[in-house]
Amino acid sequence: MGVSEMEAIQLLTNIERDQDWLIANLDYLKKNFDQKFIAIKQEKVIAVGTLMEDVIKTLTVQNLDPSETLIYFISKVAIVL
């Protein structure tokens, strides 16, 4: 079962808003969550873990879909791929 076009647009808009919030608060996040994965939803950190699997498990317990949540690794050190 898929999502409607409007639902997809809303999801992308929400993720973009959370990504903008992450960028605006990156210094705070680096200071408080260095070397951690964080999940952001509605401009709030809602889960934190050393492993992505831990964050996904926390989201699942909260009945949240990880695919609809911004998950990001925070590091004070710049990572180049």
N, C-alpha and C positions, 0 to 999 in steps of 0.2 A: 504494500500500500504506500503510495507516494504522497508527497505534499503538493498542495495547489501552488500555482504561480505566486499568488498573494502571500501565502505562508512562506515560500522560499525568499521572496523579497523582504519580508519582515525579519526573517532569520538573518539574512545577510546584513540588513540595516542594524540589527542588534549587535552582531559580531563586530561590525565596523565601529559602532559607538564604543563598545568595550575595548577595541584595539586603540582607539583615540584616547580613551581614559588611561590605558596602560602606558602609552607614550607620554602623556602629560604627567604621569605619576612615577615614571621610571626611576628617578633618583630615590624616592621613598621606597619603592619596591626592591631596588638593589640593596638598600641599607637593611631592610627587614627580612628579605627572603632570598638572600644570596645562596646560590647553588641549590635552589629548590624549584620544583615545578609548581605553578599556581594555576588555579582555574578562576576565571573572571566571568561574572554574569551580572548584568544590570549595574555595571560600574562598581562592583565589589569583589574582593577576593573571597571566594566561597570554599576553596579547598587548597591545601598545601601538602606537598610530599616530596621526599627525596627521589622517589621513583614515579614515573608517569602512571604506572599501574596502581600505585597508592591513591593518586588523585582520581583516577577513573573509578576505582572502587568506592571512594568517598562519594563521588557524584551519583553512582548507581544506588548506594544506600539512601541518598537523599531523593531518590526517584527523579533524577535529572539525567538527560541524555547527553553523554559526553560529546557526541557529534554536534550538539547545538550549543556548546560552551567553548569559550576561548581558553585554551591551555597553552601555557608559555613557560619556558625555562628561563629563570632569572640568574644572571651572572654579572658580577662586578667586572669581570674580565671579558673583553670583547672576544667573541668566537667567530672565526672566519672559516667558512666551509669551502 
